[in-house]
Amino acid sequence: MDFDLPESAIAVRDGVGAIAGKYGQDYWDRCDTEKRWPEEVWRELVDGGWHSLAIPEEYGGAGQGLLELAVALESLAGGGAGGAASFMYLLTPAFGGLTITRHGTEAQKAEFLPGIAAGELETCFAITEPDAGSNALNITTHARRDGDHYLISGQKIWISGVERADHMVLVTRTIPAAEAKPRTAGFTVFLVDIKKAEAEGTLTYRPIPKLGTNTVASSMVFLDDVRVPADRVLGEPDLGFAVLWDILNPERILAAAGGVGSGELVLEIACAYARDRAPFGKPIGANQGIAFPLAKIKAQLELARLMTYKAAWLWDAGKPCGSEANIAKLTAADAAWQAADRAFQTHGGMAYSLEYPVARMFRDARIAKNIPVAEEMVLAHIAQHELNLPRSY
Ligand SMILES: Cc1cc2nc3c(=O)[nH]c(=O)nc-3n(C[C@H](O)[C@H](O)[C@H](O)COP(=O)(O)OP(=O)(O)OC[C@H]3O[C@@H](n4cnc5c(N)ncnc54)[C@H](O)[C@@H]3O)c2cc1C
């Protein structure tokens, strides 16, 4: 048993941490208020190759794995970016880079990975539908074969980053849920050229007004006979469920890494305030009513970090990691939310001032309990797979 991070991950932590350290909370507040992508930070990540850590060297990446991506995301979030960091590492590095690296054909790798590594090609991921979020088996967006192409129609919701992305990793059904045996059969995952489909008038989108995570839009996406070449299928037609889990598990692990980093960030902001603020002549942090909840959150964050690294390590080793990914996501999202909530409490009335970053962190932390997979679904997974309890749905 060796709990030391590999040197590659230490270099990532220090390198990304140095970038994050250059941008203060004023910068992240501005990105949030202006609802804009943190382009300056993203460019620095791209220039340093920190976004393409998991892409093989032959395609311009660093040839590392999900562990290094998780450490990078945690470091960016903890170094100042908070919740904004998750989208920066999920959209293109994970949904595009990691998925194509593991499941792409040689031709797909050659076509997409160098562009991603160069920062010239970006991706997003679309599975959720208005009537199928937690129950992804029920998606109805369908792809039907038309010669050497597929025609895809349906509707997706909450798709983050579609306005920036060049390609969408799109989950469809090629066999309707009612006819699929087993129900996990009949999924096909595509790489869809967004700009081309937009130009042809077959793909449109509309951003959803939302409470937070403002550095990226999340949109309704309408697909009306989007024409996609058959060689843009990721993995095998009808057998996309295998690809899907290699998207969803890394998504949960990276969301956990973002939660750990964001939690550490807001915890430190709370502690700095608690060390300084002294309405009765001594710092409020000297009161155990303030200090103990913060200390408990520190313990929860340390535990969540351990499970996040373990889950990433398992994924990189090609081993099953479903329960670990879920437990990491559950514990990290909860610890991050507790941290934001206690930071809010620690700041008293100033928590409500938009001149402090706590209000933004509070609303961004809350959604992490619901996405990318909701807490209840994680608990249902653990109950079924780890406790052998009857399936509840
Ligand atoms: C800001 C944001 C960004 C997002 N980005 C993306 C993206 O880029 N791409 C994408 O595809 N999706 C994205 N999503 C969608 C997100 O993954 C889903 O919202 C999430 O999976 C939950 O699905 P739902 O909203 O349909 O909730 P539902 O499935 O309707 O669930 C509602 C509630 O009921 C609970 N529940 C449901 N079934 C059960 C059950 N059997 N037992 C107990 N409790 C249950 C759930 O846990 C949840 O609390 C995003 C969402 C948000 C808010």
Ligand as a Chemical Component Dictionary entry (heavy atoms), coordinates in Angstrom:
data_LIG
# 
_chem_comp.id                   LIG 
_chem_comp.type                 NON-POLYMER 
_chem_comp.pdbx_formal_charge   0 
_chem_comp.three_letter_code    LIG 
# 
loop_
_chem_comp_atom.comp_id 
_chem_comp_atom.atom_id 
_chem_comp_atom.alt_atom_id 
_chem_comp_atom.type_symbol 
_chem_comp_atom.charge 
_chem_comp_atom.model_Cartn_x 
_chem_comp_atom.model_Cartn_y 
_chem_comp_atom.model_Cartn_z 
_chem_comp_atom.pdbx_ordinal 
LIG C1  C1  C 0 -26.119 23.104 -14.110 1  
LIG C2  C2  C 0 -26.372 21.767 -14.743 2  
LIG C3  C3  C 0 -25.518 21.295 -15.722 3  
LIG C4  C4  C 0 -25.776 20.077 -16.345 4  
LIG N1  N1  N 0 -24.969 19.671 -17.386 5  
LIG C5  C5  C 0 -25.303 18.558 -18.093 6  
LIG C6  C6  C 0 -24.575 18.211 -19.286 7  
LIG O1  O1  O 0 -23.610 18.883 -19.679 8  
LIG N2  N2  N 0 -24.978 17.115 -20.000 9  
LIG C7  C7  C 0 -26.041 16.346 -19.607 10 
LIG O2  O2  O 0 -26.354 15.376 -20.300 11 
LIG N3  N3  N 0 -26.748 16.653 -18.482 12 
LIG C8  C8  C 0 -26.407 17.733 -17.719 13 
LIG N4  N4  N 0 -27.138 18.072 -16.585 14 
LIG C9  C9  C 0 -28.271 17.224 -16.189 15 
LIG C10 C10 C 0 -28.045 16.464 -14.870 16 
LIG O3  O3  O 0 -27.124 15.426 -15.065 17 
LIG C11 C11 C 0 -29.422 15.938 -14.400 18 
LIG O4  O4  O 0 -30.172 17.081 -14.019 19 
LIG C12 C12 C 0 -29.305 14.958 -13.245 20 
LIG O5  O5  O 0 -28.817 13.717 -13.710 21 
LIG C13 C13 C 0 -30.661 14.712 -12.552 22 
LIG O6  O6  O 0 -31.650 14.367 -13.474 23 
LIG P1  P1  P 0 -33.085 15.093 -13.447 24 
LIG O7  O7  O 0 -32.825 16.566 -13.362 25 
LIG O8  O8  O 0 -33.889 14.599 -14.581 26 
LIG O9  O9  O 0 -33.738 14.650 -12.083 27 
LIG P2  P2  P 0 -34.867 13.466 -11.858 28 
LIG O10 O10 O 0 -34.372 12.235 -12.489 29 
LIG O11 O11 O 0 -36.177 13.998 -12.305 30 
LIG O12 O12 O 0 -34.847 13.357 -10.305 31 
LIG C14 C14 C 0 -35.446 14.343 -9.448  32 
LIG C15 C15 C 0 -35.153 13.970 -8.014  33 
LIG O13 O13 O 0 -35.795 12.724 -7.705  34 
LIG C16 C16 C 0 -34.853 11.793 -7.210  35 
LIG N5  N5  N 0 -35.178 10.452 -7.708  36 
LIG C17 C17 C 0 -35.426 10.100 -8.984  37 
LIG N6  N6  N 0 -35.659 8.764  -9.070  38 
LIG C18 C18 C 0 -35.512 8.277  -7.803  39 
LIG C19 C19 C 0 -35.579 6.970  -7.235  40 
LIG N7  N7  N 0 -35.863 5.878  -7.975  41 
LIG N8  N8  N 0 -35.345 6.840  -5.908  42 
LIG C20 C20 C 0 -35.079 7.929  -5.143  43 
LIG N9  N9  N 0 -34.999 9.183  -5.624  44 
LIG C21 C21 C 0 -35.204 9.352  -6.941  45 
LIG C22 C22 C 0 -33.508 12.233 -7.756  46 
LIG O14 O14 O 0 -32.450 11.784 -6.959  47 
LIG C23 C23 C 0 -33.667 13.757 -7.714  48 
LIG O15 O15 O 0 -33.361 14.243 -6.423  49 
LIG C24 C24 C 0 -26.877 19.273 -15.934 50 
LIG C25 C25 C 0 -27.737 19.753 -14.936 51 
LIG C26 C26 C 0 -27.500 21.000 -14.341 52 
LIG C27 C27 C 0 -28.465 21.496 -13.306 53 
# 
loop_
_chem_comp_bond.comp_id 
_chem_comp_bond.atom_id_1 
_chem_comp_bond.atom_id_2 
_chem_comp_bond.value_order 
_chem_comp_bond.pdbx_ordinal 
LIG C1  C2  SING 1  
LIG C2  C3  SING 2  
LIG C2  C26 DOUB 3  
LIG C3  C4  DOUB 4  
LIG C4  N1  SING 5  
LIG C4  C24 SING 6  
LIG N1  C5  DOUB 7  
LIG C5  C6  SING 8  
LIG C5  C8  SING 9  
LIG C6  O1  DOUB 10 
LIG C6  N2  SING 11 
LIG N2  C7  SING 12 
LIG C7  O2  DOUB 13 
LIG C7  N3  SING 14 
LIG N3  C8  DOUB 15 
LIG C8  N4  SING 16 
LIG N4  C9  SING 17 
LIG N4  C24 SING 18 
LIG C9  C10 SING 19 
LIG C10 O3  SING 20 
LIG C10 C11 SING 21 
LIG C11 O4  SING 22 
LIG C11 C12 SING 23 
LIG C12 O5  SING 24 
LIG C12 C13 SING 25 
LIG C13 O6  SING 26 
LIG O6  P1  SING 27 
LIG P1  O7  DOUB 28 
LIG P1  O8  SING 29 
LIG P1  O9  SING 30 
LIG O9  P2  SING 31 
LIG P2  O10 DOUB 32 
LIG P2  O11 SING 33 
LIG P2  O12 SING 34 
LIG O12 C14 SING 35 
LIG C14 C15 SING 36 
LIG C15 O13 SING 37 
LIG C15 C23 SING 38 
LIG O13 C16 SING 39 
LIG C16 N5  SING 40 
LIG C16 C22 SING 41 
LIG N5  C17 SING 42 
LIG N5  C21 SING 43 
LIG C17 N6  DOUB 44 
LIG N6  C18 SING 45 
LIG C18 C19 SING 46 
LIG C18 C21 DOUB 47 
LIG C19 N7  SING 48 
LIG C19 N8  DOUB 49 
LIG N8  C20 SING 50 
LIG C20 N9  DOUB 51 
LIG N9  C21 SING 52 
LIG C22 O14 SING 53 
LIG C22 C23 SING 54 
LIG C23 O15 SING 55 
LIG C24 C25 DOUB 56 
LIG C25 C26 SING 57 
LIG C26 C27 SING 58 
# 
